[in-house]
Amino acid sequence: MSIAKNIVVVREKINAVARRANRNSDEITLIAVSKTFPAESIREAYASGLRIFGESRVQEFISKLESLKDLPNAEWHMIGHLQTNKAAKAAELFHAVDSLDSLRLAEKLNSAAEELGKKLPVSIEINVGGESAKTGIAPDSQELENILRAAPILAHLEIRGLMTVPPFTEDPEGARPFFRKLRGLRDQIAARYLPKISMDVLSMGMSHDFEVAIEEGSTCVRVGTAIFGKRNYLSED
Ligand SMILES: *Cc1c(COP(=O)(O)O)cnc(C)c1O
């Protein structure tokens, strides 16, 4: 299967599940997760109409970006764990950071964005399954509370919503309770902080579970394997 054909299949699935769930597929953003794949693969996906790409390592992205600068309106999202010492570089190169996972990182990104004279969209990554091997903030943690309370002084960040990677289960249905939990958390935060903090983005759903995620209200699916094929895990973070 070619990348172009894969994208058609993914789009058809998004449209079909949106229809079944009585949702408008226009409100569901498709992020093509291009980590570990070369610039040519991104170019191919771009040629098929995709504009938003997710990368998980700053260094890897820098090496690809050089040959992708000619793509108008391409939007780059950081979706992986970001070390604070790479925050400034990330704020410069990415259009958005979807994996904000500490107040300290928020402060670093905010200062960097201020220096660059830009406003950086971010989503807060939540570890819904409470897995110790995963990044993301615990749903009921003081850290999450601290970020939300600090939002007014983090004037160069635009908090847009929440992101999660649920525990992996063979059956995508296994992810449903976690997607539901993220949506519930989003609703709680929105009830307390709107309009000061916007909670429009619910970034959940990957190649094997994006249909379940859309049924549960996802506004943004991050799809890698189903578009680009299997990754070489050796080169992954
Ligand atoms: C790799 C990755 C994805 C894409 O996963 P696939 O299963 O290949 O679709 C989505 N989100 C995050 C945060 C990732 O690291």
The ligand as an SDF file (V2000), in Angstrom:
LIG
                    3D

 15 15  0  0  0  0  0  0  0  0999 V2000
    3.8960    7.3240   17.7610 C   0  0  0  0  0  0  0  0  0  0  0  0
    2.7760    8.0910   18.3200 C   0  0  0  0  0  0  0  0  0  0  0  0
    1.5150    8.1050   17.6940 C   0  0  0  0  0  0  0  0  0  0  0  0
    1.1760    7.2980   16.4540 C   0  0  0  0  0  0  0  0  0  0  0  0
    1.0810    5.9390   16.7360 O   0  0  0  0  0  0  0  0  0  0  0  0
    0.5690    4.8900   15.6360 P   0  0  0  0  0  0  0  0  0  0  0  0
    0.1360    3.7250   16.4470 O   0  0  0  0  0  0  0  0  0  0  0  0
    1.7240    4.5970   14.7620 O   0  0  0  0  0  0  0  0  0  0  0  0
   -0.5520    5.5180   14.9020 O   0  0  0  0  0  0  0  0  0  0  0  0
    0.5390    8.9060   18.2510 C   0  0  0  0  0  0  0  0  0  0  0  0
    0.7610    9.6460   19.3540 N   0  0  0  0  0  0  0  0  0  0  0  0
    1.9480    9.6540   19.9890 C   0  0  0  0  0  0  0  0  0  0  0  0
    2.1340   10.5040   21.1900 C   0  0  0  0  0  0  0  0  0  0  0  0
    2.9920    8.8750   19.5010 C   0  0  0  0  0  0  0  0  0  0  0  0
    4.1720    8.8910   20.1330 O   0  0  0  0  0  0  0  0  0  0  0  0
  1  2  1  0
  2  3  1  0
  2 14  2  0
  3  4  1  0
  3 10  2  0
  4  5  1  0
  5  6  1  0
  6  7  2  0
  6  8  1  0
  6  9  1  0
 10 11  1  0
 11 12  2  0
 12 13  1  0
 12 14  1  0
 14 15  1  0
M  END
$$$$
